[in-house]
């Protein structure tokens, strides 16, 4: 839209079906978004209108809500779904607090998708070989790229907590500062967009796939969650003596009750399960533990005022609005129904059958299809539309024969 049109308040409209467009570009049957495929209104969030610092021409980006023309939020909008979850907390006098940790890879351009990704050539003329995890100098070879990333983050008002090199080859992680869940979802979305745009300027490729390299740790989007009393601002997970509260237990119990049903929302792509089935501290279970990275739900070591639950299931490929909404909705379900969690586990452990999670996209979608809880929390229209779109993507994947199949199976009798 032109700047003049935007400033005049001209309404921008979008066909409902676009919210269910699959990643290959197609759409499920029209019955999933209304046979008329009528319009939605895109309503800009006033606090999320940004001049794009990486663009040579004056351009701006506005994050919008997708609303029905009658004024209510569209059931198909993931941002709208998150706002509904936050409103349910507010109705109980509670406010969730969230922080995201996003991992990503920086690669050289990859013009042939049949070839593996490669790290870029750094300022020293060499490609990283994977020995720089947590090094203080590990991003020096990409200094011009990261310097612009930092400047663009500041221009967009994206405060960063820590930035570090992760375990993978040319893999990095950012921790965004904790705050309002909707704000953090917006910031996570903006940061991913920023990364890709700045990378293109520097002749690089940023990849937020869950598992872009074999035999290498994948990329997560861990979600840290706590809840405060809306009036006092106190963390309701800790009592006056600094001990865990019943609400803390119920929050964990709700997450355990919902994680298997919601796996397809946290791990939305075929590639997501490459990360989960080759864990490298990416657990596909609903166990909980104190400071144990093998558990899907980890309680980081902290003071009582900072007591929180870390959901380690979502990958970097997850939709931040949907992943945060699903994580918080499951916790609130536990609070509302006073669900008790399993016993905490420590050290090495075997995952009980009732706490294991689907390990393929097909299995996760089948679990989501059977989930009454998902329909109660997100509505039938959203869940059925989401499943329809993801089923198209899975079918497209199965339409291709992989190099592994040709290499290994062609010679078999």
Residue pairs with C-beta under 8 A, 6 or more apart in sequence:
1 10
1 12
3 58
3 60
6 44
6 60
6 62
11 41
11 42
12 41
12 42
12 64
13 39
13 40
13 41
13 42
13 69
14 39
14 40
14 42
14 66
15 37
15 38
15 39
15 40
16 33
16 34
16 37
16 38
16 39
16 40
16 74
16 76
17 27
17 30
17 33
17 34
17 37
19 33
19 40
19 66
19 74
19 76
19 77
19 385
20 27
20 28
20 32
20 33
20 76
20 385
20 386
20 388
20 389
21 27
21 389
22 28
22 389
22 390
22 392
22 393
22 396
23 269
23 393
24 392
24 393
24 396
26 392
27 33
27 389
28 385
28 388
28 389
28 391
28 392
29 388
30 37
32 381
32 384
32 385
32 388
32 389
33 76
33 385
38 69
39 69
40 66
40 67
40 68
40 69
40 74
40 77
41 66
41 67
41 68
41 69
42 64
42 65
42 66
42 67
43 64
43 65
43 66
43 67
44 62
44 63
44 64
45 62
45 63
45 64
45 65
45 186
48 62
48 63
48 186
48 190
49 60
49 61
49 62
49 63
50 60
50 61
50 62
50 155
50 156
50 157
50 190
51 58
51 59
51 60
51 155
52 59
52 60
52 61
52 197
53 151
53 152
53 155
53 156
54 148
54 152
54 194
54 197
54 198
54 201
55 197
61 190
61 193
63 79
63 186
63 189
63 190
65 73
65 77
65 79
65 80
65 83
66 73
66 74
66 76
66 77
66 79
66 80
67 73
67 74
67 77
67 80
68 74
73 80
73 83
73 84
74 80
75 81
75 379
75 381
75 382
76 381
76 382
76 385
78 319
78 321
78 322
78 325
79 182
79 185
79 321
81 321
81 322
81 325
81 378
81 382
82 181
82 182
82 185
82 321
82 322
82 324
82 325
82 328
83 182
84 325
85 181
85 325
85 328
85 329
85 332
85 377
86 95
86 96
86 180
86 181
86 182
86 328
88 329
88 332
89 95
89 96
89 227
89 328
89 332
90 230
92 332
92 335
93 229
93 230
93 231
94 227
94 228
94 229
94 230
94 236
95 180
95 227
95 228
95 229
95 230
96 181
96 225
96 226
96 227
96 328
96 331
97 178
97 179
97 180
97 181
97 225
97 226
97 227
97 228
97 308
98 178
98 179
98 180
98 181
98 184
98 223
98 224
98 225
98 324
98 328
99 161
99 175
99 176
99 177
99 178
99 179
99 184
99 223
99 224
100 175
100 176
100 184
100 187
100 188
100 221
100 222
100 223
100 224
100 320
100 324
101 173
101 174
101 175
101 176
101 220
101 221
101 222
101 224
102 173
102 174
102 176
102 188
102 191
102 192
102 208
102 219
102 221
102 316
103 166
103 168
103 171
103 172
103 173
103 218
103 219
103 220
103 221
103 316
104 171
104 172
104 173
104 192
104 195
104 206
104 207
104 208
104 219
104 316
105 117
105 168
105 169
105 170
105 171
105 172
105 206
105 207
105 209
105 212
105 213
105 219
106 119
106 120
106 142
106 145
106 170
106 171
106 172
106 199
106 204
106 205
106 206
107 117
107 118
107 119
107 120
107 170
107 204
107 205
107 206
107 207
107 212
108 117
108 118
108 119
108 120
108 121
108 127
108 204
108 205
109 203
109 204
109 205
110 117
110 118
110 205
114 403
116 213
116 214
117 205
117 207
117 212
117 213
118 127
119 127
119 128
119 169
119 170
120 127
120 141
120 142
120 170
120 203
120 204
121 127
122 128
122 140
122 141
122 142
123 140
123 141
123 142
123 143
123 144
124 141
126 141
128 138
128 141
128 169
128 170
129 169
130 168
130 169
130 216
132 138
132 165
133 165
133 166
133 167
134 164
134 165
134 166
135 165
138 165
139 146
139 163
139 165
139 172
142 170
142 204
144 202
145 198
145 199
145 202
145 204
146 163
148 198
148 201
148 202
149 194
149 195
149 198
150 160
152 194
152 198
153 159
153 160
153 191
153 194
156 190
156 194
158 176
158 187
158 190
158 191
158 194
159 176
159 177
160 174
160 175
160 176
160 177
161 174
161 175
161 176
161 177
162 174
162 175
163 172
163 173
163 174
163 175
164 172
164 173
165 171
165 172
165 173
166 172
166 173
166 217
166 219
167 216
167 217
167 280
168 213
168 216
168 217
168 218
168 219
169 213
169 216
171 216
171 217
171 219
174 191
176 184
176 187
176 188
176 191
178 184
178 224
178 226
181 324
181 328
184 320
184 324
185 320
185 321
185 324
188 221
188 320
189 320
189 321
192 208
195 206
195 208
196 206
199 205
199 206
207 219
208 219
208 316
208 317
209 218
209 219
209 269
209 271
209 316
209 317
210 218
210 219
210 220
210 267
210 269
210 271
210 272
210 274
210 275
210 276
210 315
210 316
210 317
211 218
211 219
211 271
211 272
211 274
211 275
211 278
211 315
212 218
212 219
212 271
216 280
217 280
217 281
217 282
218 274
218 275
218 278
218 280
218 282
218 315
218 316
219 275
219 315
219 316
219 317
220 275
220 282
220 312
220 314
220 315
220 316
221 314
221 315
221 316
221 318
221 320
221 323
222 310
222 311
222 312
222 314
223 310
223 311
223 314
223 323
223 324
223 327
224 300
224 308
224 309
224 310
225 251
225 308
225 309
225 310
225 311
225 327
225 328
225 331
226 235
226 237
226 306
226 307
226 308
226 309
227 235
227 236
227 237
227 247
227 251
227 331
228 234
228 235
228 236
229 236
235 304
235 305
235 306
235 307
236 245
236 247
236 248
237 244
237 245
237 247
237 248
237 251
237 307
237 308
237 309
238 244
238 245
238 248
238 304
238 305
238 307
239 245
242 303
242 304
243 304
244 307
246 338
247 335
248 307
248 309
249 340
249 341
250 334
250 335
250 337
250 338
250 339
250 340
251 309
251 331
251 332
251 334
251 335
252 288
252 297
252 309
252 331
252 334
252 341
253 334
253 338
253 339
253 340
253 341
254 330
254 331
254 332
254 333
254 334
254 335
254 336
254 337
254 339
255 286
255 288
255 297
255 309
255 311
255 327
255 330
255 331
255 334
256 286
256 288
256 297
256 334
256 339
256 341
256 342
256 355
257 330
257 333
257 334
257 339
257 373
258 326
258 329
258 330
258 333
258 373
258 377
259 266
259 286
259 296
259 297
259 313
259 330
259 357
260 286
260 356
260 357
260 358
260 367
261 367
261 368
261 371
261 373
261 374
262 326
262 327
262 330
262 368
262 371
262 374
263 284
263 313
263 357
263 358
263 364
263 367
263 368
264 358
264 361
264 364
264 365
264 367
264 368
264 386
264 387
264 390
265 318
265 319
265 322
265 323
265 326
265 368
265 386
266 311
266 313
266 314
266 315
266 318
266 323
266 326
266 327
267 273
267 275
267 276
267 313
267 314
267 315
267 317
267 318
267 361
267 364
268 317
268 318
268 319
268 322
268 361
268 390
269 317
269 361
269 393
270 361
270 393
270 394
270 397
271 317
272 315
272 317
272 318
272 361
273 284
273 359
273 360
273 361
273 364
275 282
275 315
276 282
276 283
276 284
276 313
276 315
276 357
276 359
277 284
277 359
279 294
281 293
281 294
281 312
282 312
282 315
283 293
283 294
283 295
283 296
283 312
283 313
284 296
284 313
284 356
284 357
284 359
285 295
285 296
285 351
285 355
285 356
285 357
286 296
286 297
286 355
286 356
286 357
287 294
287 295
287 296
287 297
287 342
287 345
287 349
287 351
287 352
287 355
288 295
288 296
288 297
288 298
288 299
288 309
288 341
288 342
288 344
288 345
289 295
289 297
289 298
289 299
289 344
289 345
289 346
290 298
290 299
290 301
290 344
290 346
291 298
291 299
291 300
291 301
292 298
292 345
292 346
292 347
293 312
294 348
294 349
295 312
295 345
296 311
296 312
296 313
296 357
297 309
297 310
297 311
297 312
298 309
298 310
298 312
299 307
299 308
299 309
299 310
299 344
300 308
300 310
302 308
309 331
311 327
313 357
314 323
314 327
325 378
326 377
326 378
329 377
329 378
330 377
333 339
333 373
333 377
334 341
342 352
342 355
357 364
358 364
358 366
358 367
361 390
361 394
362 394
365 387
365 390
365 391
365 394
368 374
368 383
368 386
368 387
369 387
371 383
374 383
375 383
